Amino acid sequence: MTPRAHKENPTAGAYRAAKAIQHDPALLKSLAEIIDRETGVREIFEILQSIIAQAGDLIESRSPELVAAARAALTRYNDEALGRAE
């Protein structure tokens, strides 16, 4: 899997971790970006989005609760990232 060319906003979890570690607002975003990159959270998030987009209906026939939980998590964390970007 190749790294993404465009820059993504850090995840909500990375921001929470960065806030707990760093109290300097000027460094908050860069610290959150480092956390996302080093933990692989952004990549996992994107892979889960792709799986749900491509195979959600197939998975849903066997485990609708799992797909619903995955979609809810993707929506929740994507909404948080979009809210910070605005």
VMD Tcl script that draws the C-alpha trace (Angstrom):
set ca {
  {0.00 0.00 0.00}
  {1.46 3.36 -0.99}
  {1.37 6.46 1.21}
  {-1.20 9.10 0.38}
  {0.02 12.12 -1.56}
  {-2.40 14.62 -0.02}
  {-2.35 15.62 3.61}
  {-5.23 14.49 5.82}
  {-6.43 16.15 8.98}
  {-5.39 14.21 12.08}
  {-7.98 11.93 13.68}
  {-9.94 12.92 16.77}
  {-8.00 10.41 18.86}
  {-4.71 11.91 17.75}
  {-5.93 15.37 18.76}
  {-6.97 14.08 22.18}
  {-3.58 12.43 22.68}
  {-1.78 15.55 21.49}
  {-3.78 17.73 23.91}
  {-2.87 15.43 26.78}
  {0.82 15.59 25.85}
  {1.23 19.12 24.54}
  {-0.35 22.25 25.94}
  {1.17 24.59 23.31}
  {-1.60 25.32 20.76}
  {0.97 26.15 18.07}
  {2.32 22.59 18.18}
  {-0.99 20.77 18.66}
  {-1.75 19.96 14.99}
  {1.78 18.83 14.13}
  {1.88 16.55 17.18}
  {-1.50 15.07 16.22}
  {-0.24 14.45 12.67}
  {2.83 12.63 14.03}
  {0.61 10.46 16.25}
  {-1.62 9.52 13.29}
  {1.37 8.71 11.07}
  {3.24 6.68 13.67}
  {0.24 4.69 14.89}
  {-1.21 4.01 11.44}
  {-4.66 5.16 12.54}
  {-5.28 7.17 9.38}
  {-4.37 4.21 7.15}
  {-6.60 1.83 9.14}
  {-9.45 4.36 8.91}
  {-9.08 4.57 5.13}
  {-8.88 0.79 4.74}
  {-12.07 0.32 6.78}
  {-13.82 2.95 4.64}
  {-12.77 1.06 1.52}
  {-13.90 -2.32 2.88}
  {-17.32 -0.95 3.84}
  {-17.69 0.80 0.47}
  {-16.79 -2.32 -1.51}
  {-18.15 -5.18 0.58}
  {-20.61 -3.60 3.02}
  {-23.67 -5.26 1.50}
  {-22.03 -8.70 1.49}
  {-20.86 -8.37 5.10}
  {-24.21 -6.92 6.14}
  {-26.02 -10.10 5.07}
  {-24.02 -12.04 7.68}
  {-23.51 -9.42 10.38}
  {-25.64 -6.29 10.08}
  {-24.60 -5.15 13.57}
  {-20.92 -5.18 12.59}
  {-21.50 -3.10 9.46}
  {-23.74 -0.67 11.32}
  {-21.09 -0.22 14.02}
  {-18.36 0.29 11.43}
  {-20.43 2.83 9.50}
  {-21.31 4.68 12.71}
  {-17.65 4.84 13.75}
  {-16.58 6.07 10.31}
  {-19.29 8.72 10.33}
  {-18.51 9.83 13.89}
  {-14.77 10.17 13.38}
  {-15.11 11.66 9.91}
  {-17.57 14.26 11.24}
  {-15.14 15.17 14.04}
  {-12.30 15.63 11.55}
  {-14.49 17.76 9.28}
  {-15.66 19.86 12.22}
  {-12.07 20.69 13.17}
  {-11.19 21.58 9.58}
  {-14.00 24.14 9.27}
}
mol new
graphics top color blue
foreach p $ca { graphics top sphere $p radius 0.5 }
foreach p [lrange $ca 0 end-1] q [lrange $ca 1 end] { graphics top cylinder $p $q radius 0.2 }
display resetview
